[in-house]
Amino acid sequence: MQTTTGMLLIVAACVLVLLIGVLRRKAAFLLHFFVRMLVGGVAIYVTNGCLASAGIGLGVGLNLWSLCTVGCLGTGGFGLLYAILLYMNL
């Protein structure tokens, strides 16, 4: 094996290891994002039901935008959606 071939194999192995590390981090981020979306969607549904049973006519719509907001921001996004809704109905 020549020196250049050996060096190219070492560089390729290093790039492969770095690529695997980056993909693992992105996979963990996407998993957490989708879990937050799911939990946030259930929380919005339950909160809307509780508000409707209490006779309060405010409810956040379950759509892609609200789910992405909750997925990105988590609990803060959930509170933000209801705060915006309350502010708009004052």
C-alpha positions in Angstrom: 0.0 0.0 0.0 1.3 3.4 -0.9 1.5 6.3 1.5 -1.1 8.4 -0.3 -3.6 5.5 -0.4 -3.1 4.9 3.3 -3.6 8.6 4.1 -6.8 8.7 2.0 -8.2 5.7 3.9 -7.5 7.4 7.2 -9.1 10.6 6.1 -12.1 8.7 4.7 -12.5 6.8 8.0 -12.3 10.1 10.0 -15.0 11.7 7.8 -17.2 8.6 8.2 -16.9 8.7 12.0 -17.8 12.5 12.0 -20.7 11.9 9.7 -22.1 9.1 11.9 -21.8 11.5 15.0 -23.7 14.3 13.2 -26.5 12.0 12.0 -26.9 10.6 15.5 -27.4 14.1 16.9 -29.9 15.0 14.2 -31.8 11.8 14.8 -32.1 12.6 18.5 -33.2 16.1 17.8 -35.9 14.9 15.4 -37.1 12.2 17.9 -37.4 14.9 20.7 -39.2 17.2 18.3 -41.8 14.6 17.3 -42.4 13.6 20.9 -42.9 17.2 21.9 -45.4 17.6 19.0 -47.3 14.5 20.1 -47.4 15.5 23.8 -48.3 19.1 22.9 -51.1 18.0 20.6 -52.6 15.8 23.3 -52.2 18.7 25.8 -53.9 21.2 23.4 -56.8 18.7 22.9 -57.3 18.1 26.6 -57.0 21.8 27.4 -59.5 22.7 24.7 -61.9 20.1 26.1 -61.5 21.4 29.7 -62.1 25.0 28.5 -65.2 24.0 26.5 -66.7 22.0 29.5 -66.1 25.1 31.7 -68.1 27.2 29.2 -65.1 29.2 28.0 -65.2 29.6 24.3 -61.4 29.9 23.7 -59.6 27.0 22.1 -56.3 26.7 20.2 -56.8 25.0 16.8 -54.9 21.7 16.2 -53.1 22.3 13.0 -49.6 22.0 11.6 -48.5 25.5 12.8 -49.6 25.0 16.4 -48.0 21.5 16.5 -44.7 22.9 15.1 -44.8 25.7 17.6 -45.2 23.2 20.5 -42.6 20.9 18.9 -40.0 23.6 18.7 -40.7 25.5 21.9 -42.1 22.8 24.2 -44.1 23.9 27.2 -43.3 27.5 26.5 -44.9 27.2 23.0 -48.0 25.7 24.6 -48.3 28.7 27.0 -47.5 31.0 24.1 -50.4 29.7 22.0 -52.9 30.2 24.8 -51.4 33.6 25.7 -51.8 34.8 22.1 -55.3 33.5 21.9 -56.2 35.3 25.2 -54.6 38.5 24.0 -56.4 38.4 20.7 -59.8 38.0 22.4 -59.5 40.8 25.0 
